[in-house]
Amino acid sequence: MLGQDPALDPGPVMDRISNFRGIGGLATTDGRTTASGLLWRSGHLARATDDDLARLHALAVRTVVDLRTDDDIATDGPDLLPDEVVCRPIPIPDEAGVGADIRAKILRGDLGEMRSVWSNGRSMEIAVQGAVKMATNPSQVAAFSEVFSVIGESDNWPLVWHCSAGKDRAGWVGTALLLLLGVGRDAVVAHYLTSNRRTDERIAGLVASGRTDSSLVDLIRPFVEVSPEAVRAQMEAVDGHWGGAEAMFRDGFGFDDRRISELRCRLLD
């Protein structure tokens, strides 16, 4: 709903875990509310402080689902977790190497290269195409079906899923779940865009490191923040490619009607 706080289940403020928040407290179109304290999303946990680990322990987190590829982990580092937490790595494939290529270009800091490949709206086009592929590309759909299989088991809750920055892959998982639960689409978009709270800080860090300069901020912005164009394109794909969220969970992610009903029952108040 317009005007609704997209972070009603924000969770604790983490020191070194970005984009940590829950999916609870959001109103559905039939007047219910998403349950709090069960499912959380975030960026990677490789730099978690001892206080961050204590916060995860206080939330009684049982399971962490890591969506990163080997290349991501080589750059970010492996997750740091409380002893009792089970990690379930389910890497989302980057078949064409697009994500790794974007990261490599930014890390190289070759300003001419970035201008040559990302000018004239190309960076936004790449970002939106990547978002849609998460909803439609067969190998990515197969990987996300594994993710939702783990998330859909209440014995794994409370659960955190994450990618590197906690915005794209983790964002799509949140979007798909909220659509299935019946959250209004304006609120789904708002929840997705909450990942942009620290975009300016991330961009300032890249400029300060010399990996980019102020003249390239608009070129790299689609890769360091999320856009309404991306999430709306995903929702259009849910409707156009699958015929709606319920059909996507049934035909794409392998949920039968009983599992869909149980998930809604457990995640809605």
Secondary structure as GFF3:
##gff-version 3
##sequence-region A 1 269
A	DSSP	beta_strand	21	22	.	.	.	ID=ss1
A	DSSP	beta_strand	39	42	.	.	.	ID=ss2
A	DSSP	alpha_helix	50	58	.	.	.	ID=ss3
A	DSSP	beta_strand	63	66	.	.	.	ID=ss4
A	DSSP	alpha_helix	70	76	.	.	.	ID=ss5
A	DSSP	beta_strand	86	89	.	.	.	ID=ss6
A	DSSP	alpha_helix	98	108	.	.	.	ID=ss7
A	DSSP	alpha_helix	111	118	.	.	.	ID=ss8
A	DSSP	alpha_helix	122	136	.	.	.	ID=ss9
A	DSSP	alpha_helix	138	151	.	.	.	ID=ss10
A	DSSP	three_ten_helix	154	156	.	.	.	ID=ss11
A	DSSP	beta_strand	159	162	.	.	.	ID=ss12
A	DSSP	alpha_helix	169	181	.	.	.	ID=ss13
A	DSSP	alpha_helix	185	193	.	.	.	ID=ss14
A	DSSP	three_ten_helix	194	198	.	.	.	ID=ss15
A	DSSP	alpha_helix	199	209	.	.	.	ID=ss16
A	DSSP	three_ten_helix	214	216	.	.	.	ID=ss17
A	DSSP	alpha_helix	217	224	.	.	.	ID=ss18
A	DSSP	alpha_helix	228	237	.	.	.	ID=ss19
A	DSSP	pi_helix	238	242	.	.	.	ID=ss20
A	DSSP	alpha_helix	245	247	.	.	.	ID=ss21
A	DSSP	pi_helix	248	252	.	.	.	ID=ss22
A	DSSP	alpha_helix	257	267	.	.	.	ID=ss23
###
